[in-house]
Amino acid sequence: MTELNAERTRRAIVDHTRRLAEAAAAAGPDAGVPTAPEWTVTDLVRHVGQTQHWVAEIIERRITNPAELPTELAVLPADPRAWQAWLSESASRVAAACSGDALDAAVFNAAGDERSGTRFWLASMLNEAVVHGFDAAAAADRPADIDPDVAAALITNHLTMLTSPTWGMQRPESALALRGTGQTLQWLATDTAGAWFVERRPEGATWQPATRRADVTITGPAAILLLTLTRRIPVEEITVEGDSGLARHWLDNTAHASN
């Protein structure tokens, strides 16, 4: 099972945002982010808080038309000492928005898949908090723990995004590069039941939760698999059996929108 229930996801968003805020405070506003070299910690905090507030507004207003998406972003407090409270507010707001009847309400889904808009945004906000939380921890030179069930759910979300109906429009070069003639990749978690089988077809890449013989098999703890897929750590730090070039090609061509 690689999906989290909504309550577990909401709690994880708040918890990982708190960790991100603590790491940002330890690193300092001008610190560089090793895993996102073009960003400082200030950029990172601004991005996460603004995105959480922006998504919360989409769900609160039940926006279905992308032409009506919010155009104004929340303002990052000038004083870094206020950032932890600001991030706590944004995380709590988006978590609260993604609850109750809102979970299955009509809301714009940028992936264009079968999920309700709110469930799409809930998974996306978990990805933001966890992956960028790792970025903040790297800036502060401190460890970042990611529970296996959270990591596994985010691997599922990551692959769902890369194979979603709108990926070709959002990232046409990526979608084209991921086409193939039947090449297969197997991602296997060693600390959960997570197994993700990817096939590159002429019409596009597909994935399914399965364990099969593949051209390349990448194995490791779910958190390490996630961080490899999101290009936070190099594939050389994980166990790869088979065509390592195929794994490298996949990673080189799968930049996620939130990366």
PEKADA-V659703 format. One record per backbone hydrogen bond with DSSP energy under -0.5 kcal/mol. CO is the residue of the C=O (numbers start at 1). NH is the residue of the N-H. Records with the same first field share a line. If there is no record, write none. Layout:
CO = NH / NH
This chain:
5 = 9
6 = 10
7 = 11
8 = 12
9 = 13
10 = 14
11 = 15
12 = 16
13 = 17
14 = 18
15 = 19
16 = 20
17 = 21
18 = 22
19 = 23
20 = 24
21 = 25
22 = 26
23 = 27
24 = 28
28 = 31
29 = 42
31 = 41
32 = 34
33 = 36
36 = 39
39 = 33
40 = 44
41 = 45
42 = 46
43 = 47
44 = 48
45 = 49
46 = 50
47 = 51
48 = 52
49 = 53
50 = 54
51 = 55
52 = 56
53 = 57
54 = 58
55 = 59
56 = 60
57 = 61
58 = 63
59 = 62
63 = 108
64 = 66
65 = 68
66 = 69
74 = 76
78 = 80
79 = 82
80 = 83
82 = 86
83 = 87
84 = 88
85 = 89
86 = 90
87 = 91
88 = 92
89 = 93
90 = 94
91 = 95
92 = 96
93 = 97
94 = 98
96 = 99
97 = 99
99 = 102
100 = 103
101 = 104
102 = 105
103 = 119
105 = 107 / 118
108 = 110
109 = 112
111 = 166
116 = 120
117 = 121
118 = 122
119 = 123
120 = 124
121 = 125
122 = 126
123 = 127
124 = 128
125 = 129
126 = 130
127 = 131 / 132
128 = 132
129 = 133
130 = 134
131 = 135
132 = 136
133 = 137
134 = 138
135 = 139
136 = 140
137 = 142
138 = 141
147 = 151
148 = 152
149 = 153
150 = 154
151 = 155
152 = 156
153 = 157
154 = 158
155 = 159
156 = 160
157 = 161
158 = 162
159 = 163
161 = 164
164 = 167
166 = 169 / 170
167 = 171
171 = 175
172 = 176
173 = 177
174 = 178
176 = 179
183 = 200
184 = 215 / 216
185 = 198
186 = 188 / 218
187 = 196
188 = 220
194 = 189
196 = 187 / 198
197 = 208
198 = 185
199 = 201 / 206
200 = 182 / 183
201 = 180 / 204
204 = 201
206 = 199
208 = 197 / 210
210 = 212
215 = 243
216 = 186
217 = 219 / 241
218 = 188
219 = 239
220 = 190
221 = 225
222 = 226
223 = 227
224 = 228
225 = 229
226 = 230
227 = 232 / 233
228 = 231
234 = 237
235 = 238
238 = 240
239 = 219
241 = 217
242 = 244
243 = 246 / 247
244 = 248
245 = 249
246 = 250
247 = 251
248 = 252
249 = 253
250 = 253
251 = 254
256 = 259
